Amino acid sequence: MNMPSLFVSPAFNQLSTSALPAASTAPSGQAPVVVTSKSSRYIGHDRPLDFMYFSSLSKLAADQNPVDKNEKKYINSDILRHDQNVKIYQEITYVSKGGKPVGATGNEFIIETANHDDKVIIKKSPDNNLIAIINNTPYQLNLLRSPDGSETQPLRIRTNGGNDCVLIDPLVDNNIRVELGAGDDYAQAGSGNTRLYGGAGNDRLKLGSGDGIAMGDDGDDLLIAGSGNGILKGNNGNDRMQAGQGFHERRLFMDGGDGHDFMIVTRNDTHIPAVIHGGKGENLIVTHGPATVYTGRDKNIVRSDNDDTVIYAKPSDQIHRTPGSTLVHTQPSEAGKSGYVVEGSTEFKQQVEDDMELLRMSMQGKKMLSTADAKAQQNDAPVRITELAEDNGRYFFNNAAVRNHLAAGNTLETLEPAARGHIIHNQRGAVATGGEIHYNTSYSLDEDSAPVNALYHEMAHAYNGATGTFLEGDTGTPENPGGEPNAERQAVGLPTIALPFDFDNHRSTDPTTTNPKPFTENALREEMGRPLRTQYT
């Protein structure tokens, strides 16, 4: 699990609506319709109770805590504007404990169009708000801001059906998520953190100068990286992915998914390798500059012109490379299919399967997945992987003792550490028989990683849960003198002050104060050629 995202900062809740600026003039000269967001603690003539209050209109979020049934996550919505052109509303997600709200985990401003061919243009206004021109009608979006102005409420755009076009001006540096829905759509990102989802149809998605991820979903899609850090995932369909010149130290990740894909990096001037996975299907992969390539299960052709390239490929793949590059022969397996059970939407299952296919080509990943299979058989309990909406990753340790303890009205913290899977007196703790990973398929831990690295981090936790080998306590660092949880540091692969332990139970290996490879996040980063994580927080 990583620290909560800044996107849901409680600072949003401190903003008074009276602090918002007046309406701006749209670039076209037409006065825009002003739409103003509300803080989660807003109370006014139109709302006698704030958004942190449960009502008949509150709905349960899909990603509930599977262990503590006293904790619930709810979503409250408020329509800010609804006309023939668009519905504009906000969604506030909050957590309740024992029936009392304890805090908001999300507050999004949402634009939703109907099942038509819609065009949405997002621009900056002169007073630094946003102007949304939706089918030629301008709207001023007064988003919430933190008191110091460093954070702005995230914007989500849902266009639903139709052949839609969403254009975000290069000057717009907001956090924006675009969900295009069914149809042959086009979307172009700006300079902020942007996520583009194509939905069904043959889509064209282009990232910008900020950090971004583009998911093609179903259809034959064209995905283009911008000059910023870019993650391109084709998912289902015969997709084309391409990346050209970017800024210094740009990070690139491509995954073809299921289908016959063409993936090309025309220029990578950094020393950080682009990570490319062909996925299922017959793929052509071309790289200029350093790269780490995982071919895939079917027939693949790889062309590389750089000595700082490592290619993980089957002996049957056609590999054209320089003499100084590295070729590692590997075979995909069925590992992980009994160790993990994936539950959720069709899109979520496909995205997790794409990640699993990469791990089945990875030398480290195959060991992680095969160990999960063995532990699932030994414990008679696979690990569930379910969808997480917030920007984070979570692992939940669960077994009969945990459930009985909580059912008696106790808190998890009062249960003996050994019963929660912790090593005590050099003895393994109880094992999880109902462990669960909550995974956001578009969330990355940092700029050096992709979502699959976040999944791998949670898999490291699941390994400790299945083997009863969580380390107790905290380890202080110069960056964090207060200490970082040893259970998190061992999942990353960082040393701890805990007593050394023989995790693999082999006399030939020395005890360690952290998880052994391949059961660490850094093990996969190292294989990919990405910078290692040096601290948890």
C-alpha positions in Angstrom: 0.0 0.0 0.0 1.3 3.5 -0.8 0.5 6.8 0.8 -2.8 8.5 -0.1 -2.8 10.7 -3.2 -2.6 14.4 -2.9 -5.6 14.6 -5.2 -7.9 14.0 -2.2 -6.3 16.5 0.1 -8.4 17.6 3.0 -7.3 21.1 2.0 -10.1 21.1 -0.6 -12.6 21.0 2.2 -11.3 24.3 3.7 -12.2 26.4 0.7 -15.1 28.7 0.9 -17.2 29.2 -2.2 -17.1 33.0 -1.5 -13.4 32.8 -2.4 -14.1 31.8 -5.9 -13.6 34.4 -8.7 -16.4 35.8 -10.8 -17.2 34.5 -14.3 -14.7 34.8 -17.1 -15.4 35.6 -20.7 -15.2 32.6 -23.0 -12.6 32.8 -25.9 -15.5 33.1 -28.4 -16.8 36.2 -26.7 -20.0 34.4 -25.5 -20.5 34.7 -21.8 -19.9 31.3 -20.2 -22.3 29.5 -17.9 -20.7 29.6 -14.5 -20.6 26.3 -12.6 -19.1 26.3 -9.1 -18.0 23.3 -7.1 -18.7 22.8 -3.4 -16.5 21.6 -0.6 -17.4 18.3 1.1 -18.4 20.4 4.2 -20.6 22.8 2.2 -23.9 23.7 3.9 -26.3 26.2 2.3 -29.9 27.0 1.4 -29.7 24.3 -1.2 -28.1 21.7 1.0 -28.9 21.6 4.8 -26.5 18.7 5.4 -22.9 18.4 4.2 -21.7 15.7 1.8 -20.2 13.7 4.7 -23.6 12.8 5.8 -25.4 9.5 4.9 -28.7 9.8 3.3 -31.1 7.8 1.1 -29.2 9.2 -1.9 -25.8 7.9 -0.7 -24.5 4.9 -2.6 -22.0 2.3 -1.5 -18.7 2.5 -3.4 -17.6 -0.7 -5.1 -14.2 -1.0 -3.3 -15.3 -1.7 0.3 -13.0 -2.9 3.1 -13.3 -6.7 3.0 -12.1 -7.2 6.5 -13.6 -4.5 8.8 -17.3 -4.5 8.2 -17.7 -1.4 10.4 -15.9 0.6 7.8 -18.0 1.7 4.8 -17.2 3.8 1.8 -20.0 5.9 0.3 -20.4 8.3 -2.6 -22.5 11.4 -2.5 -23.3 13.2 -5.7 -24.6 16.8 -6.3 -25.8 18.1 -9.7 -24.3 21.5 -10.3 -25.8 22.0 -13.8 -28.0 20.0 -16.1 -29.2 21.2 -19.5 -29.8 19.8 -22.9 -26.1 19.9 -23.6 -24.4 18.4 -20.6 -24.8 17.3 -17.0 -22.2 18.7 -14.6 -21.9 17.3 -11.1 -19.5 16.4 -8.4 -18.9 13.1 -6.6 -17.6 13.1 -3.0 -16.3 9.8 -1.7 -16.1 9.5 2.1 -15.3 6.7 4.6 -17.6 6.0 7.5 -16.6 4.1 10.6 -19.3 2.8 12.9 -21.8 5.0 11.2 -19.7 8.2 11.6 -17.8 9.9 8.8 -14.0 9.9 9.3 -12.9 11.7 6.1 -13.2 12.2 2.4 -11.1 10.1 0.0 -12.2 11.8 -3.2 -13.9 14.9 -4.5 -14.2 15.0 -8.3 -15.8 17.6 -10.7 -17.5 15.7 -13.5 -18.7 16.7 -17.0 -21.0 14.1 -18.7 -22.4 14.4 -22.2 -25.1 12.2 -23.8 -25.0 9.5 -26.5 -24.2 12.0 -29.4 -21.1 13.0 -31.3 -19.8 15.5 -28.8 -16.9 17.9 -28.9 -15.4 19.1 -25.7 -12.6 21.7 -25.5 -10.9 22.5 -22.2 -8.9 25.8 -22.0 -7.5 28.1 -19.3 -9.5 31.3 -18.5 -7.7 34.6 -17.9 -8.2 34.2 -14.1 -6.7 30.6 -14.2 -10.0 28.7 -14.0 -11.1 26.4 -16.7 -13.4 27.0 -19.6 -15.1 24.0 -21.1 -16.6 24.6 -24.6 -19.1 21.8 -25.0 -20.7 21.6 -28.4 -20.0 25.3 -28.9 -21.5 26.3 -25.5 -18.9 27.7 -23.0 -19.0 26.8 -19.3 -16.7 28.3 -16.7 -15.6 25.6 -14.2 -14.8 27.0 -10.8 -12.9 24.0 -9.3 -11.9 23.8 -5.7 -8.4 24.8 -4.8 -6.3 24.3 -1.7 -5.7 27.5 0.4 -2.2 27.9 -1.0 -3.3 27.2 -4.6 -1.0 24.3 -5.1 -3.7 21.7 -5.6 -6.9 21.8 -7.7 -9.9 19.5 -7.7 -9.5 16.8 -10.4 -11.8 17.0 -13.4 -13.4 13.9 -15.0 -15.0 14.0 -18.5 -17.4 11.3 -19.6 -18.7 11.5 -23.2 -20.6 8.2 -23.3 -21.7 7.0 -26.8 -21.0 8.6 -30.1 -17.9 9.6 -32.0 -16.5 12.1 -29.6 -13.7 14.6 -29.6 -12.0 15.9 -26.4 -9.2 18.5 -26.8 -7.3 19.8 -23.8 -5.3 22.9 -24.5 -1.5 22.5 -23.9 -1.6 25.2 -21.2 -4.1 23.2 -19.1 -2.0 21.5 -16.4 -4.9 20.2 -14.3 -5.4 16.6 -13.2 -8.0 15.3 -15.8 -9.5 11.9 -16.5 -11.3 11.4 -19.9 -13.7 8.4 -20.3 -14.8 8.3 -24.0 -17.3 5.5 -24.0 -18.4 3.6 -27.1 -17.6 5.1 -30.5 -14.6 6.0 -32.6 -13.2 8.8 -30.5 -10.3 11.2 -30.4 -8.7 12.7 -27.3 -5.6 14.9 -26.8 -4.1 15.7 -23.4 -2.6 18.9 -22.1 0.3 19.5 -19.7 -1.2 18.0 -16.6 -1.6 14.5 -15.2 -4.0 13.0 -17.7 -5.7 9.6 -18.1 -7.4 8.8 -21.4 -9.8 5.8 -21.7 -10.9 4.9 -25.2 -13.8 2.6 -24.4 -15.3 0.4 -27.2 -14.4 1.6 -30.7 -11.4 2.5 -32.8 -10.0 5.4 -30.9 -7.1 7.9 -31.3 -5.5 8.9 -28.0 -2.6 11.4 -27.7 -0.8 12.2 -24.5 0.7 15.6 -23.8 3.7 17.2 -21.9 2.5 16.0 -18.5 2.5 12.5 -17.0 -0.2 10.5 -18.7 -1.7 7.1 -19.4 -3.8 6.1 -22.4 -5.8 2.9 -22.5 -7.3 1.8 -25.8 -9.8 -0.7 -24.3 -11.8 -2.6 -27.0 -11.1 -1.7 -30.7 -8.2 -1.1 -33.0 -6.7 2.0 -31.5 -3.9 4.5 -32.1 -2.0 5.5 -29.0 0.6 8.3 -29.1 2.9 9.3 -26.3 3.6 13.0 -25.7 6.8 14.6 -24.5 6.0 13.7 -20.9 6.1 10.4 -19.1 3.8 8.1 -20.9 2.0 4.8 -20.3 0.3 3.3 -23.4 -1.9 0.2 -23.0 -3.7 -1.2 -26.0 -5.9 -3.8 -24.3 -8.2 -5.7 -26.7 -7.7 -5.1 -30.5 -5.0 -4.6 -33.1 -3.4 -1.5 -31.8 -0.6 0.9 -32.9 1.5 2.6 -30.2 4.2 5.1 -30.9 6.5 7.4 -29.1 8.8 10.1 -30.5 11.1 12.6 -28.9 10.3 13.6 -25.3 11.8 15.6 -22.5 15.1 14.6 -20.8 14.6 11.6 -18.5 11.2 10.8 -19.9 9.8 7.4 -18.9 7.9 5.2 -21.4 5.8 2.0 -20.9 3.9 0.2 -23.6 1.7 -2.9 -23.3 0.0 -4.2 -26.4 -2.6 -6.3 -24.6 -4.6 -8.9 -26.6 -4.3 -8.5 -30.4 -1.8 -8.1 -33.2 0.0 -4.8 -32.3 2.7 -2.6 -33.8 4.7 -0.7 -31.1 7.5 1.7 -32.0 9.7 4.1 -30.1 11.3 6.3 -32.7 13.5 8.1 -30.3 14.5 7.6 -26.6 17.4 9.9 -25.8 17.4 9.0 -22.0 19.4 6.4 -20.2 16.1 5.1 -18.7 14.9 2.1 -20.9 11.5 2.2 -22.4 9.6 -0.9 -21.0 7.6 -2.7 -23.8 5.4 -5.8 -23.6 3.9 -7.2 -26.7 1.2 -9.2 -25.0 -1.0 -11.8 -26.7 -1.1 -11.9 -30.4 1.5 -11.5 -33.2 3.4 -8.2 -32.5 6.0 -6.1 -34.2 8.2 -4.1 -31.7 10.7 -1.5 -32.9 12.9 0.5 -30.5 15.4 3.2 -31.0 17.3 3.9 -27.8 17.5 1.8 -24.6 14.6 -0.6 -23.9 13.5 -3.6 -21.8 11.3 -5.7 -24.1 9.1 -8.6 -23.1 7.7 -10.2 -26.3 4.7 -12.3 -25.5 3.0 -15.6 -25.8 2.6 -15.7 -29.6 4.8 -14.9 -32.6 6.8 -11.7 -32.2 9.3 -9.7 -34.2 11.7 -7.3 -32.4 14.0 -4.7 -33.9 16.4 -2.8 -31.7 19.4 -0.6 -32.5 20.8 0.0 -29.0 23.3 -1.9 -26.9 21.5 -0.8 -23.7 18.6 -3.1 -24.5 17.5 -6.3 -22.8 15.0 -8.5 -24.6 13.1 -11.3 -22.9 11.9 -13.5 -25.8 11.0 -17.0 -26.7 13.5 -18.9 -28.9 10.9 -18.9 -31.7 10.7 -15.1 -31.8 12.5 -13.1 -34.5 15.0 -10.8 -32.8 17.1 -8.3 -34.6 19.5 -6.6 -32.2 22.9 -5.1 -31.8 25.9 -7.3 -30.6 26.1 -5.4 -27.3 22.5 -5.9 -26.3 21.2 -8.7 -24.2 18.8 -11.5 -25.2 17.3 -13.7 -22.4 15.3 -16.7 -23.6 12.1 -17.3 -21.6 8.8 -19.1 -22.1 5.4 -17.9 -20.9 3.6 -20.1 -18.5 0.2 -20.4 -16.9 1.6 -19.3 -13.5 -0.7 -17.2 -11.3 -4.0 -18.7 -12.6 -4.6 -20.7 -9.4 -2.9 -18.3 -7.0 -5.1 -15.3 -7.8 -8.8 -14.8 -8.5 -9.6 -11.6 -10.4 -13.1 -10.2 -9.8 -14.6 -7.1 -11.3 -15.7 -5.6 -14.6 -14.8 -7.1 -18.0 -12.4 -4.2 -18.6 -10.7 -4.7 -15.2 -10.2 -8.4 -15.8 -8.7 -7.7 -19.2 -6.3 -5.1 -17.8 -5.2 -7.4 -15.0 -4.7 -10.3 -17.4 -2.5 -8.0 -19.5 -0.3 -7.3 -16.5 -0.3 -11.1 -15.6 0.9 -11.9 -19.1 3.9 -9.5 -18.7 4.8 -11.1 -15.4 4.6 -14.6 -17.1 7.4 -13.4 -19.4 9.4 -11.8 -16.6 12.0 -13.9 -14.8 11.1 -12.3 -11.5 7.4 -12.3 -12.2 7.1 -16.0 -13.0 8.6 -16.8 -9.6 6.2 -14.6 -7.8 3.2 -16.1 -9.6 4.3 -19.7 -9.3 4.9 -19.2 -5.5 1.4 -17.7 -5.2 0.0 -20.8 -6.9 1.9 -23.1 -4.5 0.7 -21.2 -1.4 -2.9 -21.1 -2.6 -2.8 -24.9 -2.9 -1.1 -25.2 0.5 -3.4 -22.8 2.3 -6.5 -23.7 0.2 -6.9 -20.0 -0.4 -6.1 -18.0 -3.5 -5.7 -14.2 -3.3 -8.5 -12.1 -4.6 -7.7 -9.1 -6.8 -10.5 -6.5 -7.0 -10.8 -3.1 -8.5 -9.8 0.1 -6.5 -11.1 3.5 -7.5 -8.8 5.7 -5.5 -5.1 6.3 -6.4 -3.6 3.7 -4.2 -3.0 0.0 -3.8 -4.0 -2.1 -0.8 -3.6 -5.6 0.6 -5.9 -7.0 3.2 -4.8 -9.8 5.5 -7.8 -12.0 6.4 -8.5 -15.4 8.1 -11.0 -16.9 10.5 -9.2 -15.5 13.6 -9.4 -12.0 12.1 -13.0 -12.3 11.2 -14.0 -13.7 14.6 -12.0 -11.0 16.4 -13.7 -8.2 14.5 -17.2 -9.9 14.8 -16.8 -9.7 18.6 -16.6 -5.9 18.4 -12.8 -5.6 18.7 -10.4 -3.7 16.5 -7.8 -5.3 14.3 -5.0 -3.5 16.2 -5.9 -5.4 19.4 -5.5 -8.8 17.8 -2.2 -10.5 18.6 0.5 -9.7 15.9 1.2 -13.4 15.3 -2.5 -13.9 14.5 -2.2 -11.1 11.9 0.7 -12.9 10.1 3.7 -11.2 11.9 6.9 -13.0 12.7 7.2 -13.3 16.5 10.3 -14.7 18.3 11.7 -15.9 15.0 8.5 -17.9 14.3 6.1 -17.4 11.4 2.7 -16.0 12.2 -0.7 -17.2 11.0 -1.3 -17.3 7.3 -4.0 -15.5 5.3 -6.8 -17.7 4.1 -8.8 -14.8 2.6 -6.2 -12.3 1.5 -7.3 -9.6 -1.0 -5.5 -7.1 -3.2 -7.3 -3.9 -4.2 -5.7 -2.6 -7.5 -6.2 0.5 -9.6 -5.1 -0.4 -13.1 -4.2 3.2 -14.0 -2.3 4.2 -10.8 1.5 4.3 -10.7 3.6 4.5 -7.6 5.9 7.1 -9.1 7.2 8.4 -12.4 9.7 5.4 -12.6 7.0 2.8 -12.5 3.8 1.6 -14.3 0.6 0.2 -12.7 2.0 -3.3 -12.9 4.7 -2.3 -10.5 2.0 -1.2 -8.0 0.3 -4.5 -8.4 3.6 -6.3 -7.8 4.1 -4.4 -4.6 0.7 -5.7 -3.3 1.7 -9.2 -4.5 4.7 -8.9 -2.2 2.4 -8.2 0.7 0.3 -11.1 -0.3 3.4 -13.3 -0.3 4.0 -12.3 3.3 0.4 -12.9 4.2 0.4 -16.4 2.7 3.6 -17.3 4.5 3.0 -15.5 7.8 6.2 -13.4 7.4 5.2 -9.7 8.1 8.0 -7.8 10.0 6.8 -5.9 13.0 7.9 -2.3 13.9 9.3 0.6 12.0 12.7 1.6 10.6 13.8 5.2 10.8 15.5 6.9 7.8 17.2 10.3 7.4 14.3 11.2 5.2 11.7 9.9 7.6 13.2 9.9 11.2 9.7 8.9 12.6 10.0 5.6 10.9 8.5 3.7 8.0 6.6 0.5 8.5 8.8 -2.6 8.2 5.9 -4.4 6.5 6.1 -1.8 3.7 9.8 -1.6 3.5 10.1 -5.4 3.1 7.6 -5.3 0.2 9.7 -2.6 -1.5 12.9 -4.6 -0.8 14.5 -2.2 1.6 16.5 -3.2 4.7 14.8 -2.9 8.1 16.0 -2.9 11.8 14.0 -6.2 12.4 15.9 -9.3 13.3 17.1 -11.3 10.2 14.7 -14.1 9.2 15.1 -17.1 6.9 12.1 -16.3 4.6 12.7 -19.1 2.1 13.5 -21.7 4.8 16.6 -22.8 3.0 19.9 -23.5 4.9 21.9 -22.3 1.8 20.6 -18.8 2.1 21.3 -16.3 4.9 18.5 -14.7 6.9 17.6 -11.2 5.8 15.8 -8.2 7.3 13.7 -7.7 4.2 11.9 -9.9 1.6 14.2 -11.9 -0.7 13.9 -11.6 -4.4 11.7 -12.0 -6.3 9.2 -11.0 -3.6 10.0 -7.3 -3.7 8.9 -4.4 -5.7 12.5 -3.5 -6.4 13.2 -6.9 -7.9 10.9 -6.1 -10.8 12.1 -2.6 -11.1 15.7 -3.8 -11.4 14.8 -6.3 -14.1 13.0 -3.6 -16.0 16.1 -1.3 -15.7 14.1 1.3 -13.8 15.6 3.2 -10.8 15.1 1.4 -7.5 12.9 2.8 -4.8 15.1 4.0 -2.0 12.4 4.8 0.6 8.8 4.0 1.2 7.3 7.4 1.9 
